[in-house]
Amino acid sequence: MSDTDRPEADPATKPSFELGTGPGRVLVWFYGVFTVAAASRSIVEMIRGFDRAPLAYTLSAVAAVVYGFITYSLVRGGEKARRAALVCCAAELLGVLVVGAWTLAEPSAFPDSTVWSDFGMGYLFIPVILPVTGMIWLRRAKKAGPAPKA
């Protein structure tokens, strides 16, 4: 089927942001890496001794689910996915700030660290930088609107 034979796509279903551009691709890559890192960490920790630090290990698993959902939403594209990713980035940032402050205020509650402990210090503070960067990019992507047709 040639390009001229294809029916026009419904504008309501067109993605309002493109992942082929630099910032979007980098954001997907980081969220994908953090999904694998947080999931792997939590699975290994839970197998090796869940009773040692159940809160920390559960929070690492929650972080993995959040990262995975954001990755999926970014890859999926579209306005609905963009909004879902934006909400999840805000929830992620709230989680990082709450857990980060909690680990500093009451270290005894966390005998082992989480992905979000000390505001993500064990991960070069990327867990606190990533949702901020994601929210900025997702908000700009909305303003940019759909990518022009080639």
C-alpha positions in Angstrom: 0.0 0.0 0.0 1.5 3.4 -1.0 1.4 6.5 1.2 -1.3 8.0 -1.0 -3.5 4.9 -0.6 -3.4 5.0 3.2 -6.4 6.4 5.0 -5.8 9.4 7.2 -5.3 8.6 10.8 -7.8 10.0 13.3 -6.1 13.1 14.8 -7.6 12.2 18.2 -5.5 9.0 18.3 -2.2 10.6 17.1 0.5 10.8 19.7 1.1 14.3 21.0 4.8 13.6 21.5 7.4 11.7 19.6 10.0 9.4 21.3 12.3 9.4 18.3 13.7 12.8 19.4 16.7 13.0 21.7 15.1 13.8 25.1 12.3 11.3 24.8 14.6 8.5 23.8 17.0 9.2 26.6 14.1 9.4 29.1 12.8 6.0 27.9 16.3 4.5 28.2 16.8 5.8 31.8 13.4 4.6 32.9 14.0 1.2 31.3 17.3 0.8 33.0 15.9 1.8 36.3 12.9 -0.6 35.9 15.4 -3.5 35.4 17.7 -2.2 38.2 14.9 -1.7 40.8 13.1 -5.0 39.9 16.3 -7.0 40.0 17.4 -5.5 43.3 14.0 -6.0 45.0 13.7 -9.6 43.7 17.2 -10.6 44.9 16.7 -8.8 48.3 13.4 -10.5 48.8 14.8 -14.0 48.0 17.9 -13.5 50.2 16.0 -12.3 53.3 12.7 -10.4 53.1 12.4 -10.5 56.8 15.6 -8.5 57.2 14.1 -5.2 55.8 10.6 -5.8 54.4 9.7 -2.1 54.1 12.9 -1.3 52.1 12.5 -4.2 49.8 8.8 -3.6 49.2 9.5 0.1 48.4 12.2 -1.0 45.9 9.5 -3.3 44.3 7.1 -0.4 44.2 9.7 1.8 42.6 10.3 -0.9 39.9 6.5 -1.0 39.1 6.4 2.8 38.9 9.4 2.9 36.6 8.0 0.2 34.5 4.6 1.9 34.1 6.3 5.2 33.1 8.5 3.4 30.6 5.4 1.7 29.1 3.5 5.0 28.9 6.4 6.8 27.3 6.8 4.1 24.7 3.1 3.8 24.0 2.7 7.5 23.3 -0.5 9.4 22.9 -2.1 12.0 25.0 -3.7 9.6 27.5 -0.3 7.9 28.0 1.4 11.2 28.3 -0.9 12.3 31.1 -0.5 8.9 32.9 3.2 9.2 32.7 3.0 12.8 34.0 0.9 11.6 37.0 3.3 8.7 37.7 6.4 11.0 37.5 4.7 13.3 40.1 4.0 10.2 42.3 7.5 9.0 41.8 9.0 12.4 42.9 6.7 12.4 45.9 7.9 8.9 46.8 11.5 9.8 46.4 11.1 12.9 48.6 9.1 11.1 51.3 11.3 8.0 51.4 14.5 10.2 51.2 13.4 12.3 54.1 12.2 9.3 56.1 15.5 7.5 55.6 17.4 10.5 56.9 15.0 11.3 59.8 14.6 7.7 61.0 17.4 5.4 59.7 16.4 2.6 62.0 13.2 2.1 59.9 15.4 1.1 57.0 18.0 -1.5 58.0 18.8 -1.8 54.3 18.5 0.9 51.6 15.9 1.3 48.9 16.2 2.8 45.4 14.8 6.0 46.9 16.9 6.1 50.1 18.7 9.3 50.9 17.0 10.8 47.8 18.6 8.3 45.5 22.2 8.9 46.7 23.1 5.3 46.0 22.1 5.9 42.3 23.8 9.3 41.9 20.6 11.1 42.8 19.1 10.0 39.4 15.9 8.9 41.2 15.2 12.5 42.2 16.4 14.1 39.0 14.6 11.7 36.6 10.9 12.5 37.6 11.6 16.2 37.4 13.2 15.8 34.0 10.3 13.6 32.9 7.7 16.1 34.1 9.4 19.0 32.3 9.7 17.0 29.0 6.1 15.7 29.2 4.8 19.2 29.8 6.8 20.6 26.9 5.7 17.7 24.7 2.0 18.7 25.3 2.7 22.3 24.3 4.5 21.2 21.2 1.5 19.2 20.0 1.6 16.4 17.4 4.7 16.0 15.3 4.3 17.4 11.7 3.6 14.8 9.0 6.4 14.0 6.6 
